[in-house]
Amino acid sequence: MIRVTNTSRDTSFDVEVVYNAVRATLKAHDAEPCEVSVLLTDDGDIRQLNREYRGTDAPTDVLAFSMREGEDGDVNPSLLGDLVVSLETAARQALARDGLSGDCGNLETETALLTVHGMLHLLGYDHQTKEEAKIMFEKQERIFRTLDLQADMGQCAGAW
């Protein structure tokens, strides 16, 4: 089950983009049916979560909270985890990418990219080392290319 909640100021955002990105990532991993929650929010809310859970007092683009890690990670294997995406940060990043590439500067494309990225974290990927980053970003780009979005995927997906 996928649950998307939008508490951001941009209430007109098409959440189907997020559903599609979650589904595409799960499909690419032949994942068993699982539960994923995605919260679309603003910088103030994600900043508070980033401070509380990561010790960084600043907004960020996406946070991933895996329910399959830690000592209780096997309690309910149908729970994959939660994503939190700041639509404010996504909008800024989309504009910055637009200035670089000319094709990635829309909120839906950026949010889809952030959703795929966060989902990969929930599935156990990371980018702390060069080797991990190579694997994760190649996977991210492959999944991103399957989405029906109007953008040059190489320009968008490799911009981490």
PyMOL CGO cylinders between C-alpha atoms (Angstrom):
from pymol import cmd
from pymol.cgo import CYLINDER

trace = [
    CYLINDER, 0.00, 0.00, 0.00, 1.28, 3.44, -0.89, 0.3, 1, 1, 1, 1, 1, 1,
    CYLINDER, 1.28, 3.44, -0.89, 0.02, 6.45, 1.04, 0.3, 1, 1, 1, 1, 1, 1,
    CYLINDER, 0.02, 6.45, 1.04, 0.84, 10.00, -0.07, 0.3, 1, 1, 1, 1, 1, 1,
    CYLINDER, 0.84, 10.00, -0.07, -0.09, 12.99, 2.07, 0.3, 1, 1, 1, 1, 1, 1,
    CYLINDER, -0.09, 12.99, 2.07, 0.46, 16.58, 0.96, 0.3, 1, 1, 1, 1, 1, 1,
    CYLINDER, 0.46, 16.58, 0.96, 0.70, 19.10, 3.80, 0.3, 1, 1, 1, 1, 1, 1,
    CYLINDER, 0.70, 19.10, 3.80, 2.68, 21.62, 1.74, 0.3, 1, 1, 1, 1, 1, 1,
    CYLINDER, 2.68, 21.62, 1.74, 1.43, 24.99, 0.61, 0.3, 1, 1, 1, 1, 1, 1,
    CYLINDER, 1.43, 24.99, 0.61, 1.37, 23.60, -2.95, 0.3, 1, 1, 1, 1, 1, 1,
    CYLINDER, 1.37, 23.60, -2.95, -1.90, 21.72, -2.61, 0.3, 1, 1, 1, 1, 1, 1,
    CYLINDER, -1.90, 21.72, -2.61, -2.32, 21.54, -6.38, 0.3, 1, 1, 1, 1, 1, 1,
    CYLINDER, -2.32, 21.54, -6.38, 0.72, 19.25, -6.78, 0.3, 1, 1, 1, 1, 1, 1,
    CYLINDER, 0.72, 19.25, -6.78, -0.17, 16.08, -8.73, 0.3, 1, 1, 1, 1, 1, 1,
    CYLINDER, -0.17, 16.08, -8.73, 0.60, 13.31, -6.22, 0.3, 1, 1, 1, 1, 1, 1,
    CYLINDER, 0.60, 13.31, -6.22, 0.22, 10.68, -8.97, 0.3, 1, 1, 1, 1, 1, 1,
    CYLINDER, 0.22, 10.68, -8.97, 3.83, 11.52, -9.86, 0.3, 1, 1, 1, 1, 1, 1,
    CYLINDER, 3.83, 11.52, -9.86, 4.89, 10.26, -6.44, 0.3, 1, 1, 1, 1, 1, 1,
    CYLINDER, 4.89, 10.26, -6.44, 2.75, 7.12, -6.66, 0.3, 1, 1, 1, 1, 1, 1,
    CYLINDER, 2.75, 7.12, -6.66, 4.30, 6.31, -10.05, 0.3, 1, 1, 1, 1, 1, 1,
    CYLINDER, 4.30, 6.31, -10.05, 7.86, 6.83, -8.76, 0.3, 1, 1, 1, 1, 1, 1,
    CYLINDER, 7.86, 6.83, -8.76, 7.23, 4.56, -5.76, 0.3, 1, 1, 1, 1, 1, 1,
    CYLINDER, 7.23, 4.56, -5.76, 5.63, 1.87, -7.94, 0.3, 1, 1, 1, 1, 1, 1,
    CYLINDER, 5.63, 1.87, -7.94, 8.46, 2.02, -10.51, 0.3, 1, 1, 1, 1, 1, 1,
    CYLINDER, 8.46, 2.02, -10.51, 11.12, 1.64, -7.82, 0.3, 1, 1, 1, 1, 1, 1,
    CYLINDER, 11.12, 1.64, -7.82, 9.36, -1.30, -6.19, 0.3, 1, 1, 1, 1, 1, 1,
    CYLINDER, 9.36, -1.30, -6.19, 8.80, -2.95, -9.58, 0.3, 1, 1, 1, 1, 1, 1,
    CYLINDER, 8.80, -2.95, -9.58, 12.47, -2.56, -10.50, 0.3, 1, 1, 1, 1, 1, 1,
    CYLINDER, 12.47, -2.56, -10.50, 13.35, -4.52, -7.36, 0.3, 1, 1, 1, 1, 1, 1,
    CYLINDER, 13.35, -4.52, -7.36, 10.64, -7.18, -7.67, 0.3, 1, 1, 1, 1, 1, 1,
    CYLINDER, 10.64, -7.18, -7.67, 9.66, -6.10, -4.17, 0.3, 1, 1, 1, 1, 1, 1,
    CYLINDER, 9.66, -6.10, -4.17, 7.05, -7.99, -2.22, 0.3, 1, 1, 1, 1, 1, 1,
    CYLINDER, 7.05, -7.99, -2.22, 3.88, -6.03, -1.46, 0.3, 1, 1, 1, 1, 1, 1,
    CYLINDER, 3.88, -6.03, -1.46, 4.75, -3.50, 1.20, 0.3, 1, 1, 1, 1, 1, 1,
    CYLINDER, 4.75, -3.50, 1.20, 3.61, -0.31, 2.85, 0.3, 1, 1, 1, 1, 1, 1,
    CYLINDER, 3.61, -0.31, 2.85, 5.25, 3.02, 2.03, 0.3, 1, 1, 1, 1, 1, 1,
    CYLINDER, 5.25, 3.02, 2.03, 4.14, 6.43, 3.25, 0.3, 1, 1, 1, 1, 1, 1,
    CYLINDER, 4.14, 6.43, 3.25, 5.23, 9.65, 1.57, 0.3, 1, 1, 1, 1, 1, 1,
    CYLINDER, 5.23, 9.65, 1.57, 4.75, 13.05, 3.16, 0.3, 1, 1, 1, 1, 1, 1,
    CYLINDER, 4.75, 13.05, 3.16, 5.02, 16.08, 0.87, 0.3, 1, 1, 1, 1, 1, 1,
    CYLINDER, 5.02, 16.08, 0.87, 5.75, 19.06, 3.04, 0.3, 1, 1, 1, 1, 1, 1,
    CYLINDER, 5.75, 19.06, 3.04, 7.49, 22.43, 3.27, 0.3, 1, 1, 1, 1, 1, 1,
    CYLINDER, 7.49, 22.43, 3.27, 10.95, 23.47, 4.44, 0.3, 1, 1, 1, 1, 1, 1,
    CYLINDER, 10.95, 23.47, 4.44, 9.87, 24.29, 8.00, 0.3, 1, 1, 1, 1, 1, 1,
    CYLINDER, 9.87, 24.29, 8.00, 8.55, 20.81, 8.67, 0.3, 1, 1, 1, 1, 1, 1,
    CYLINDER, 8.55, 20.81, 8.67, 11.42, 18.93, 7.02, 0.3, 1, 1, 1, 1, 1, 1,
    CYLINDER, 11.42, 18.93, 7.02, 13.93, 21.16, 8.82, 0.3, 1, 1, 1, 1, 1, 1,
    CYLINDER, 13.93, 21.16, 8.82, 12.43, 20.14, 12.15, 0.3, 1, 1, 1, 1, 1, 1,
    CYLINDER, 12.43, 20.14, 12.15, 12.61, 16.44, 11.21, 0.3, 1, 1, 1, 1, 1, 1,
    CYLINDER, 12.61, 16.44, 11.21, 16.16, 16.84, 9.87, 0.3, 1, 1, 1, 1, 1, 1,
    CYLINDER, 16.16, 16.84, 9.87, 17.22, 18.48, 13.15, 0.3, 1, 1, 1, 1, 1, 1,
    CYLINDER, 17.22, 18.48, 13.15, 15.51, 15.85, 15.29, 0.3, 1, 1, 1, 1, 1, 1,
    CYLINDER, 15.51, 15.85, 15.29, 16.65, 12.72, 13.42, 0.3, 1, 1, 1, 1, 1, 1,
    CYLINDER, 16.65, 12.72, 13.42, 19.90, 13.73, 11.71, 0.3, 1, 1, 1, 1, 1, 1,
    CYLINDER, 19.90, 13.73, 11.71, 21.16, 16.54, 13.92, 0.3, 1, 1, 1, 1, 1, 1,
    CYLINDER, 21.16, 16.54, 13.92, 21.21, 19.01, 11.01, 0.3, 1, 1, 1, 1, 1, 1,
    CYLINDER, 21.21, 19.01, 11.01, 19.33, 22.25, 11.61, 0.3, 1, 1, 1, 1, 1, 1,
    CYLINDER, 19.33, 22.25, 11.61, 18.51, 22.99, 7.97, 0.3, 1, 1, 1, 1, 1, 1,
    CYLINDER, 18.51, 22.99, 7.97, 15.92, 21.96, 5.43, 0.3, 1, 1, 1, 1, 1, 1,
    CYLINDER, 15.92, 21.96, 5.43, 16.78, 19.12, 3.07, 0.3, 1, 1, 1, 1, 1, 1,
    CYLINDER, 16.78, 19.12, 3.07, 15.16, 17.69, -0.03, 0.3, 1, 1, 1, 1, 1, 1,
    CYLINDER, 15.16, 17.69, -0.03, 14.23, 14.16, 1.09, 0.3, 1, 1, 1, 1, 1, 1,
    CYLINDER, 14.23, 14.16, 1.09, 14.41, 12.10, 4.26, 0.3, 1, 1, 1, 1, 1, 1,
    CYLINDER, 14.41, 12.10, 4.26, 13.98, 8.33, 4.33, 0.3, 1, 1, 1, 1, 1, 1,
    CYLINDER, 13.98, 8.33, 4.33, 12.95, 6.45, 7.46, 0.3, 1, 1, 1, 1, 1, 1,
    CYLINDER, 12.95, 6.45, 7.46, 13.34, 2.72, 6.97, 0.3, 1, 1, 1, 1, 1, 1,
    CYLINDER, 13.34, 2.72, 6.97, 11.16, 0.41, 9.03, 0.3, 1, 1, 1, 1, 1, 1,
    CYLINDER, 11.16, 0.41, 9.03, 13.40, -2.54, 8.16, 0.3, 1, 1, 1, 1, 1, 1,
    CYLINDER, 13.40, -2.54, 8.16, 16.57, -1.37, 9.89, 0.3, 1, 1, 1, 1, 1, 1,
    CYLINDER, 16.57, -1.37, 9.89, 17.68, -1.55, 13.50, 0.3, 1, 1, 1, 1, 1, 1,
    CYLINDER, 17.68, -1.55, 13.50, 16.86, -4.06, 16.19, 0.3, 1, 1, 1, 1, 1, 1,
    CYLINDER, 16.86, -4.06, 16.19, 13.11, -4.03, 15.43, 0.3, 1, 1, 1, 1, 1, 1,
    CYLINDER, 13.11, -4.03, 15.43, 13.57, -4.07, 11.65, 0.3, 1, 1, 1, 1, 1, 1,
    CYLINDER, 13.57, -4.07, 11.65, 12.05, -7.51, 11.28, 0.3, 1, 1, 1, 1, 1, 1,
    CYLINDER, 12.05, -7.51, 11.28, 8.92, -6.95, 13.38, 0.3, 1, 1, 1, 1, 1, 1,
    CYLINDER, 8.92, -6.95, 13.38, 6.68, -6.27, 10.38, 0.3, 1, 1, 1, 1, 1, 1,
    CYLINDER, 6.68, -6.27, 10.38, 8.34, -7.06, 7.04, 0.3, 1, 1, 1, 1, 1, 1,
    CYLINDER, 8.34, -7.06, 7.04, 5.42, -5.57, 5.11, 0.3, 1, 1, 1, 1, 1, 1,
    CYLINDER, 5.42, -5.57, 5.11, 6.39, -2.08, 6.34, 0.3, 1, 1, 1, 1, 1, 1,
    CYLINDER, 6.39, -2.08, 6.34, 9.09, -0.61, 4.13, 0.3, 1, 1, 1, 1, 1, 1,
    CYLINDER, 9.09, -0.61, 4.13, 9.21, 2.90, 5.56, 0.3, 1, 1, 1, 1, 1, 1,
    CYLINDER, 9.21, 2.90, 5.56, 8.41, 6.57, 5.24, 0.3, 1, 1, 1, 1, 1, 1,
    CYLINDER, 8.41, 6.57, 5.24, 9.66, 9.30, 2.94, 0.3, 1, 1, 1, 1, 1, 1,
    CYLINDER, 9.66, 9.30, 2.94, 9.43, 13.01, 3.57, 0.3, 1, 1, 1, 1, 1, 1,
    CYLINDER, 9.43, 13.01, 3.57, 9.92, 15.35, 0.60, 0.3, 1, 1, 1, 1, 1, 1,
    CYLINDER, 9.92, 15.35, 0.60, 10.09, 19.13, 0.82, 0.3, 1, 1, 1, 1, 1, 1,
    CYLINDER, 10.09, 19.13, 0.82, 8.29, 20.57, -2.19, 0.3, 1, 1, 1, 1, 1, 1,
    CYLINDER, 8.29, 20.57, -2.19, 9.89, 23.95, -1.41, 0.3, 1, 1, 1, 1, 1, 1,
    CYLINDER, 9.89, 23.95, -1.41, 13.40, 22.52, -1.67, 0.3, 1, 1, 1, 1, 1, 1,
    CYLINDER, 13.40, 22.52, -1.67, 12.39, 20.45, -4.70, 0.3, 1, 1, 1, 1, 1, 1,
    CYLINDER, 12.39, 20.45, -4.70, 11.16, 23.62, -6.43, 0.3, 1, 1, 1, 1, 1, 1,
    CYLINDER, 11.16, 23.62, -6.43, 14.47, 25.42, -5.75, 0.3, 1, 1, 1, 1, 1, 1,
    CYLINDER, 14.47, 25.42, -5.75, 16.47, 22.44, -7.00, 0.3, 1, 1, 1, 1, 1, 1,
    CYLINDER, 16.47, 22.44, -7.00, 14.31, 22.19, -10.11, 0.3, 1, 1, 1, 1, 1, 1,
    CYLINDER, 14.31, 22.19, -10.11, 15.03, 25.84, -10.92, 0.3, 1, 1, 1, 1, 1, 1,
    CYLINDER, 15.03, 25.84, -10.92, 18.74, 25.31, -10.34, 0.3, 1, 1, 1, 1, 1, 1,
    CYLINDER, 18.74, 25.31, -10.34, 18.76, 22.29, -12.66, 0.3, 1, 1, 1, 1, 1, 1,
    CYLINDER, 18.76, 22.29, -12.66, 16.82, 24.27, -15.24, 0.3, 1, 1, 1, 1, 1, 1,
    CYLINDER, 16.82, 24.27, -15.24, 19.59, 26.84, -15.23, 0.3, 1, 1, 1, 1, 1, 1,
    CYLINDER, 19.59, 26.84, -15.23, 22.16, 24.10, -15.85, 0.3, 1, 1, 1, 1, 1, 1,
    CYLINDER, 22.16, 24.10, -15.85, 20.41, 21.88, -18.36, 0.3, 1, 1, 1, 1, 1, 1,
    CYLINDER, 20.41, 21.88, -18.36, 17.34, 23.64, -19.68, 0.3, 1, 1, 1, 1, 1, 1,
    CYLINDER, 17.34, 23.64, -19.68, 15.10, 20.59, -19.32, 0.3, 1, 1, 1, 1, 1, 1,
    CYLINDER, 15.10, 20.59, -19.32, 14.83, 19.49, -15.70, 0.3, 1, 1, 1, 1, 1, 1,
    CYLINDER, 14.83, 19.49, -15.70, 13.33, 22.59, -14.14, 0.3, 1, 1, 1, 1, 1, 1,
    CYLINDER, 13.33, 22.59, -14.14, 9.91, 21.42, -13.15, 0.3, 1, 1, 1, 1, 1, 1,
    CYLINDER, 9.91, 21.42, -13.15, 8.60, 20.45, -9.76, 0.3, 1, 1, 1, 1, 1, 1,
    CYLINDER, 8.60, 20.45, -9.76, 7.05, 17.15, -10.86, 0.3, 1, 1, 1, 1, 1, 1,
    CYLINDER, 7.05, 17.15, -10.86, 10.29, 15.89, -12.40, 0.3, 1, 1, 1, 1, 1, 1,
    CYLINDER, 10.29, 15.89, -12.40, 12.36, 16.90, -9.38, 0.3, 1, 1, 1, 1, 1, 1,
    CYLINDER, 12.36, 16.90, -9.38, 9.88, 15.37, -6.95, 0.3, 1, 1, 1, 1, 1, 1,
    CYLINDER, 9.88, 15.37, -6.95, 9.84, 12.12, -8.92, 0.3, 1, 1, 1, 1, 1, 1,
    CYLINDER, 9.84, 12.12, -8.92, 13.64, 12.03, -8.78, 0.3, 1, 1, 1, 1, 1, 1,
    CYLINDER, 13.64, 12.03, -8.78, 13.64, 12.67, -5.02, 0.3, 1, 1, 1, 1, 1, 1,
    CYLINDER, 13.64, 12.67, -5.02, 11.02, 9.96, -4.51, 0.3, 1, 1, 1, 1, 1, 1,
    CYLINDER, 11.02, 9.96, -4.51, 13.06, 7.38, -6.43, 0.3, 1, 1, 1, 1, 1, 1,
    CYLINDER, 13.06, 7.38, -6.43, 16.16, 8.45, -4.50, 0.3, 1, 1, 1, 1, 1, 1,
    CYLINDER, 16.16, 8.45, -4.50, 14.39, 8.11, -1.15, 0.3, 1, 1, 1, 1, 1, 1,
    CYLINDER, 14.39, 8.11, -1.15, 12.88, 4.76, -2.12, 0.3, 1, 1, 1, 1, 1, 1,
    CYLINDER, 12.88, 4.76, -2.12, 16.34, 3.44, -2.93, 0.3, 1, 1, 1, 1, 1, 1,
    CYLINDER, 16.34, 3.44, -2.93, 17.44, 4.43, 0.57, 0.3, 1, 1, 1, 1, 1, 1,
    CYLINDER, 17.44, 4.43, 0.57, 14.45, 2.54, 2.00, 0.3, 1, 1, 1, 1, 1, 1,
    CYLINDER, 14.45, 2.54, 2.00, 15.51, -0.49, -0.04, 0.3, 1, 1, 1, 1, 1, 1,
    CYLINDER, 15.51, -0.49, -0.04, 18.99, -0.39, 1.50, 0.3, 1, 1, 1, 1, 1, 1,
    CYLINDER, 18.99, -0.39, 1.50, 21.03, 1.65, -0.97, 0.3, 1, 1, 1, 1, 1, 1,
    CYLINDER, 21.03, 1.65, -0.97, 23.36, 4.44, 0.11, 0.3, 1, 1, 1, 1, 1, 1,
    CYLINDER, 23.36, 4.44, 0.11, 25.96, 6.77, -1.37, 0.3, 1, 1, 1, 1, 1, 1,
    CYLINDER, 25.96, 6.77, -1.37, 28.49, 7.21, 1.41, 0.3, 1, 1, 1, 1, 1, 1,
    CYLINDER, 28.49, 7.21, 1.41, 31.33, 5.76, -0.69, 0.3, 1, 1, 1, 1, 1, 1,
    CYLINDER, 31.33, 5.76, -0.69, 32.17, 6.14, -4.37, 0.3, 1, 1, 1, 1, 1, 1,
    CYLINDER, 32.17, 6.14, -4.37, 31.31, 2.49, -4.98, 0.3, 1, 1, 1, 1, 1, 1,
    CYLINDER, 31.31, 2.49, -4.98, 27.94, 2.78, -3.23, 0.3, 1, 1, 1, 1, 1, 1,
    CYLINDER, 27.94, 2.78, -3.23, 27.17, 6.02, -5.06, 0.3, 1, 1, 1, 1, 1, 1,
    CYLINDER, 27.17, 6.02, -5.06, 27.94, 4.48, -8.44, 0.3, 1, 1, 1, 1, 1, 1,
    CYLINDER, 27.94, 4.48, -8.44, 25.58, 1.57, -7.81, 0.3, 1, 1, 1, 1, 1, 1,
    CYLINDER, 25.58, 1.57, -7.81, 22.81, 3.71, -6.33, 0.3, 1, 1, 1, 1, 1, 1,
    CYLINDER, 22.81, 3.71, -6.33, 22.88, 6.45, -8.95, 0.3, 1, 1, 1, 1, 1, 1,
    CYLINDER, 22.88, 6.45, -8.95, 22.99, 4.01, -11.86, 0.3, 1, 1, 1, 1, 1, 1,
    CYLINDER, 22.99, 4.01, -11.86, 19.95, 2.26, -10.38, 0.3, 1, 1, 1, 1, 1, 1,
    CYLINDER, 19.95, 2.26, -10.38, 18.28, 5.63, -9.77, 0.3, 1, 1, 1, 1, 1, 1,
    CYLINDER, 18.28, 5.63, -9.77, 18.82, 6.72, -13.38, 0.3, 1, 1, 1, 1, 1, 1,
    CYLINDER, 18.82, 6.72, -13.38, 17.51, 3.42, -14.78, 0.3, 1, 1, 1, 1, 1, 1,
    CYLINDER, 17.51, 3.42, -14.78, 14.32, 3.67, -12.71, 0.3, 1, 1, 1, 1, 1, 1,
    CYLINDER, 14.32, 3.67, -12.71, 13.90, 7.38, -13.44, 0.3, 1, 1, 1, 1, 1, 1,
    CYLINDER, 13.90, 7.38, -13.44, 14.07, 6.67, -17.18, 0.3, 1, 1, 1, 1, 1, 1,
    CYLINDER, 14.07, 6.67, -17.18, 11.04, 4.36, -16.89, 0.3, 1, 1, 1, 1, 1, 1,
    CYLINDER, 11.04, 4.36, -16.89, 8.85, 7.22, -15.67, 0.3, 1, 1, 1, 1, 1, 1,
    CYLINDER, 8.85, 7.22, -15.67, 6.76, 9.10, -18.19, 0.3, 1, 1, 1, 1, 1, 1,
    CYLINDER, 6.76, 9.10, -18.19, 8.31, 12.52, -17.64, 0.3, 1, 1, 1, 1, 1, 1,
    CYLINDER, 8.31, 12.52, -17.64, 9.39, 15.16, -20.11, 0.3, 1, 1, 1, 1, 1, 1,
    CYLINDER, 9.39, 15.16, -20.11, 13.05, 15.68, -19.30, 0.3, 1, 1, 1, 1, 1, 1,
    CYLINDER, 13.05, 15.68, -19.30, 16.53, 14.59, -20.25, 0.3, 1, 1, 1, 1, 1, 1,
    CYLINDER, 16.53, 14.59, -20.25, 16.88, 11.87, -17.65, 0.3, 1, 1, 1, 1, 1, 1,
    CYLINDER, 16.88, 11.87, -17.65, 20.67, 11.79, -17.77, 0.3, 1, 1, 1, 1, 1, 1,
    CYLINDER, 20.67, 11.79, -17.77, 20.84, 15.47, -16.91, 0.3, 1, 1, 1, 1, 1, 1,
    CYLINDER, 20.84, 15.47, -16.91, 18.36, 15.11, -14.05, 0.3, 1, 1, 1, 1, 1, 1,
    CYLINDER, 18.36, 15.11, -14.05, 19.20, 11.69, -12.63, 0.3, 1, 1, 1, 1, 1, 1,
    CYLINDER, 19.20, 11.69, -12.63, 22.95, 12.19, -12.50, 0.3, 1, 1, 1, 1, 1, 1,
    CYLINDER, 22.95, 12.19, -12.50, 22.84, 15.53, -10.77, 0.3, 1, 1, 1, 1, 1, 1,
    CYLINDER, 22.84, 15.53, -10.77, 23.47, 14.29, -7.22, 0.3, 1, 1, 1, 1, 1, 1,
]
cmd.load_cgo(trace, "trace")
